[in-house]
């Protein structure tokens, strides 16, 4: 019997789901980190760990060599890394894509629409007529507009400008300057901070009624709205907002776009792509 595997893998772990040709779920599995942009060998081991657990739970007695697999992985758009990974895995048929693609397929299902995944980072995807295209997700230094990391960085920059007298001081900015021990403390933090470190400031930005918080978040909302306009290309496709910041953006954009909840997640999207692949002529 043909079996189908979907995997979602990132920097903290990976998940696997195994199904029969009808889409009936037979088993789940989990493994370690699977970011092929940082460690391909570890990713391969984690993928096989999650696959082995899903196969064991399925009770089918099948082996990885019998599986049609779609892997949505962090770094999956890196062709050289994906090719090297493919040579290390024993699946009968294998497709490696970026995890943003599988997240979009899971969130949108087979329907036309736009995904904006807004967490520590950000990534967009648009689906038309079954064709799915990822946009953005260029990382903290070059992109990730509207993400928690960029919101946090913007707030810290504004705090330094306020300390220099270039921007009005607000209660939140004064609090930030005190917490970080002034401009030099913020600079020192920025020299070593990860995107996640910056993103830890985002909850205050979206929750507080502070002039500086409103300024930062208003600008991010307008930028996200402009991105959706560009992806719409004159249409009015439904928009799905996911990630930790998704609900906050949804509250601001509900009167501008037709919003709908996500239908599924990245691992269900990977499985759907595996099943669809089998059905393709």
N, C-alpha and C positions, 0 to 999 in steps of 0.2 A: 504494500500500500504506500502511495506517495505521501510524504509528510512535509510540513512546511514550518520554517523557523523564522521568527522575527526577533531581532536583538536591538536593544537601545543601550549604547555605551557612552560613558563620559569620564570625566576626571575622578569621580568618586566611586563609581561602580557601574555594573551593567546588569541588565535584566533580559531574560529570554522567555519566549512563549512558543509552545509547539502546538500545531493543529493538524487535523486531517483535511482532506480536500474540500469538505463542506464548511470548513472554518470552525469546527467544534474543537474547543480547547482541550488538549490532552495533558499538558504539563507546563509548569513554570520553573524557572531557575534563576539564580543570581550569582554574580561573580564580582571580582575586584575591578579596579580601574581599567578603562578601555579607551584611552585617548591615543590614537595612533600618531598624532602630531608630536607626542612627547616620549612614548615608549611602546614601540610596536610589539616587542617580545612579551611585555607584560599584558598588553591588550589581547594578544593571541591566547595567552594562558587564561586570562579572565573569561574570554568568550567561550573557550572550551569547558571551563569550569561551569559556567551557566548552562551551556548546552547539555553537558553530562547530567546535571541535576534535572533539567526538563525531561530528558529521555528516561531517566530512572523513574521519575514520577509518572510518566506516561504508561509505564508497564508494557510497552509495545515490543520491547526487545530490539528496536531499531538502532542503527549506528549513525554517526554523523555523515558517513559516506552515502547515506540514502536521503539526505535532506536537501530541499531547496530553501536557501537561506537569503534573507535580506538583512543587512547590518546597517543600522543608523548610528554612526559613530562620530564623536568629536574628532575633528581632523579628517573626516571621511572624504572631503573634497580635495585632499592632497593626493594627486594621482600616483606619485611614486610610492608613497606610504601605503596606499590602498592596494597597489599591485604587489608590493612585498608581503603585505598581510595575506592576500589571497593565496599566495604560493605556500603559506604556512598552514592553511586550514584545509581540512579534508572533505568539505561539503561537496555533494554532487553538482549543485549549481549555486553560485554565489554572486551576489551583487552588494557592493559597499557604497554607501552614500553618506553624506553629512547628516548628523542627527537632526538638523533643522528641517531637512526634507521629510524624514519620517514623522517628526513632530507635526508638521503641517498636514501630512496625509492623515494622521490620526485625528487631528483637530477638525479638519474640514470634511473628512470622508471623501467620497467621490465627487462631491459637488464643487461648483465654482465658488471661490471666496478668497479672502485675504487673511493671513495669520500675522499677528504682531506678538511675538513672544518677548515679554518685558520683565526680565529678572535682573540678576547681577550684570549680565550682558543683555544684548537685544539682537533679534534677528527677525526678518520678515520673509514671507513667502506668498506667492499668488498662484492660484490654480484656475485654469480656464480649459474647458473641454478635455479634462483629464491630464493636461500637461502642467506639471508643477515646476515652479522656478523659485529658487531661494535668492533673497536679496539682502545685502547688508551682512551683519554679523562679522565685521572686520576686526573685532577685538577692541580693547579699551583704548589703545593709543591712537588708532586710526578711525574708529567708528563707534558702534554700540550706542547710537543716539537714543536718548530717553531711558537708558538703563540706570539701574541703581548706582553703578560705579560712576557714571558720568554725572548723575545728579549730585552725588557726594563731592566729586571733584569741583563741580561748579559752585557748590556752597562754600567750600574752603577758599576758592579763589575770590569769591565775593567778600568773605570775612577779611581777607588780607587787603582788599581794596577799601573796605570800610575802615580798617585800622590806619590806612594811609590817608584817609580823608577823601577818597575818590567816590565813595558811595555812602549813603546814610546808614548809620549804625542802627541795628535792630536788637531786640532782646535775644533772639537766636544767635545772631552773629557775635554779640558780646559773650554769650555762653560758650560758643565754639572757640573763640580766642582765649578764653580762660581755660577751657579744657585742654587745649593744645599748647598752652603756655606761649601764646603770641605767634607772631609771624614766623619767627625762626623755628618754633616747634612744628608749625604746619609744614614748612619746607622740609624739615627733617623727616616728618611722617611721610610726605609725598615721595621722598627719595627711595623709600623701601616698601611702601604699602602695595598690597595686591589689589586687584579690582574688588575683591570681597571686602577688604578693609575700607575702601571708599564707600562701598554700597551700604555699609552699616549705618551711614548717616541718612540714608534715603527715607526710612520710616518717619523721621522727624519732619522731613521736607514735605511729605504728602499729608501729614496729620496735623501739623501746627498751623494756627492762624497767625502767622508772623509775616511781615512785609517781605522779608528776604526769602522765606520759604515759598511764598506765593510767586515771587518774581522768578525763582528758579524753576518751579513746577509749571507755571504758566508758559514759560519759554519752551519747556519740554513738550507740553501738550500741543502747542502750536507746531512744533517741529514734527511730532508724530502725525498730526492732522495733515501736514503738507506731504509727508511720506505716503499716507494712505491715498491722498488725491493723485499722486504720481502713479501709484500702482493701479488705481481704478481705471485710468486711461479713458475717462469720460463715462464709465459704467457706474453702477451702484451695487457692487457686489457686497454680500454680507461680510462682516469683519468679526474675527475671533481674536480676543485679547487674552493671552495666557501669561503665566509667570506671577511672581509675587506682587508685582506692580500692576498687573493687568486690571484688577478690579478698580484701582484708583484712576487709571486712565479711562476705563469704561464709564465711570461716573461723570467724567468731564466730556466724553465724546458721544454719549447716548443720544443727544439731540442732533448730532451731525451725520451719523452713519447707522445703518441697520446692523446692530450687534447681535451676536448669538453665542451661546456657550459652546465650548469645545465638545466634539463628539467622542473623542478618545485621546490617548496620549501617544508618545513616541513609539513605544513597543507595540501597541496595537496598530499603529501606522506601518511599522516594518512588516508585521505579519500580513496586513492587507496588501502591501506591495508584493510580498512573496506569492500570495494566492493569485493576485492579478497577473503577475508575471507568468505563472503556469497557464493561465487562461488565454494569454496572448498568442496569436497565430505565429 
